[in-house]
Amino acid sequence: MIILSLDPVVEELTAGLNHLSRQIQTAIKRAVRKLILWIRRQMLRQASRMTGVPQKEIVRYRRIHIDIAGMEGTVWLGTSPLPLHLAGRVSWNQASAGATVAGCQYAGAFYRNVYGGERKVWIRSSRNLREGHPTYHGKRRHRSFSHTVSHGRFPVELLGTEMNELEDEIARRLERRVKIRFREILEQELNYALNHERA
C-alpha cells in the first residue's frame, strides 16, 4: 500500500499564494485526481508485466478500483488469483508432466475444456494437495448442495496466477516516483489556474 503525505509538496509550491483561494484549491484537487489516475495506470502496467496477464483482463476481473473524493484518493489492487490461462501462452499435451504457462511449469496441470466454454488450465484436486498451486475461484452462486471444490462430477480446480506479493512490490517500485509526478502535475495545474483561469 502506498500512503503519501503530499502536504510538503503543496506547501512548497503554493508558498506566497493564498492557500484558501478557490483557484488554488481547485488546482490541488485536479492535481490529486490526475495523480490517482496516473497511479492506477502505473499499477496496471506493473501488474501486467509481473503476472503476464493483459491490463484489460485485470480491469475486466475487477482487480483494480479507484475512489477519488476531494483532496483524497485511493487506488485498490486486488491480489486474489486470476485464471492462469490469461497469463500467457499455454503449452500442454497428454504426454507432458504438466502445463507450461508463459515459461513456468505447473506439474500435474492440464489444458482442457472441462465444463464447457474455452480451454483453461486445470488440475485434479487430489494432485494439487501435493503440488500446492494457487487456484482461481470465480464468483460463486449459493447452492445449498454445492461442494467446496467443484460442482462437476469429478473434482478439479482451475489454476490461478500468484498475486499475493504483487501489491507490496508495486508499491515499492512506485513510491519514489509518485512524489516527483505529483510535483510535476501540481506545477502544471497551478500555472494553469493562475495564468489562464479567471478568479
N, C-alpha and C positions, 0 to 999 in steps of 0.2 A: 504494500500500500504506500502511495506517495502522499505525505502530508506536508504541506508547504505553508510557510508564513511569508506572504508576499508584501506585507506592510513595509519592510525596509526599502524595497524597490519603489513602492508607491510614494513613500515619504521623500526619497531621494529625487525622484523625477518631478514631483509636484512642489518642491521647495520654492517658496516665494509666491506660490499661487494660492488662490482661495480654494481650500480643500472642499468646502461645502457648496461651492457653486454648482449649478445644475450641469454645466458643460463638463466640469472635471469629473463629477460623479458618473455621468453618462459615459464618458471616455473610459473610466475604470471598469464599469460594468461590461462595456463592449470588449475591453481587453481580456477580462476574465472569461467571458463567453468564448472568445476566439482561442484562448489558451486551452480551455477544456476540450474544444473540438480538435485542436492540434494534438493534445494528449491522446484523445480517442484514436485519431489516425495513426499515431506512432505506436500505440499499444496493439492495434490491429496488425500493423505491419510487422512488429516484432513477434507477436503470437503466431502469425502465419509463417514467418521464417523459422521459428523454433519448432513448430509442430508439423509443418508441411501442409497444413490444412489451408485452403484458399480463404482469403479475407471474407468473401461473400458467404461462405459456409459458416464461418464464425458468427457473422451477423445473423444469418438465417436460423441458426440454432440458439439465438438469443444469449450469447456468451459475453456480450458487451452491452453496457447500458450507461447512459449519461443522464444527469439531473442537474439543471442549472437554475439557481434561484438568487437573483440579485447579485451580491458580491461573492457568493459561494458556489462551488460546483463539485460534483462527484462523478468520477468515472469508475464503474464497477466492471471487473473482468471475472467471469465465472470460470472456475477451474475444474468442474466436473468433466469427465472424459467425453470426447466427441467420437462418433463412429470411425473406426480405424481405416476403413476403405477410403475415407476422404483425404487421408494424409499423403497420398501419392500412388504411384504405380504399384499394383499388386501382382506378385508372381507366385503361382502355385500350380502344381499338378498332382495327380493321385500318388505318384511315386515319391514325392518330396516329403521331408520330415516336418514341414510346416510351411506357412505362408511367409513370404517376404514382402514387406511394405516399405517403400522408399528406402531400400537398402538394409532394413532391420529385419532380422529373422524372428518369427514367432512360432516356437516349437509347438506342434500339435494343432495349429490353426489350419483352417481350410477356407477356400474362397468359393462359395456356392450360393445359389438361390435357395434358401431354406423355406421361408414362409411366403413365397410369392414376392413380386416386385423385383428389384435389382439384386445383383450378386453382392454379397458382403462377406467380411472376414469373421468366421465363427470358430468356436472351439467347444468341444464336449465339456460339460460341467465337471465331470469326474477328472478329466485331464487337466483342467485349469486349476483344480485344487492343488496339484503338484507344481504347475508352471507359475501360477500367480500373476497372469497377465491382467492389466486393467480392463474392465468391461464397461460397456455403454448401456445405460438404461434410459430409454426414451420416456415420453410422457406415459404414465400408467393410468389405465382406466380401472376403476374399482370393480372388482368381481369377487363376490364372496367365496367362490370356489377356486380362485386363482392360486397358482403355485408361485413360490418366490423366485424361481429361476426361469421358468419357461411355461408358456401357455400351450405349447405343442405336445406332440406325443413322445418326443424324445428330448432329454434335457441338453440344450446347447445354449451358449452365451455369445452375444455379439461383442467382439473385442472393441476397445476404445483407445484413444490416444492418452498418453500420460501427460497431465497438465497440472499436477499438484504444486510443483515448484515454479511454475511459469510466472505467477504474479510477482513474487519476490525478485526474480531475475530481471523481469521487465522494469520494475521499479528501480532497481539498482542501475540499469542502463540509462534510464531517462532522468533520474534525479538531478544530475548536474545540468543537463540541457534545458530543463523546464524553466529555471530562473532566467537563464540567458534569453530564451524565447519570449518569456513574459516581458522582459525589459524592452526587447525589440517591438513587440506588439503595442505595449503601453506608450512608447515614444511615438509611434505612428498615430495612435488614437488621440493622444494629447495634441500633437501637431495638427491633426485634422480638426479637433474640437476648437482649438484656439485660433486657427487661421482661416477656417472655412465655414464654421457654423456661426449662426447669429446667437447672441446671448438671449 
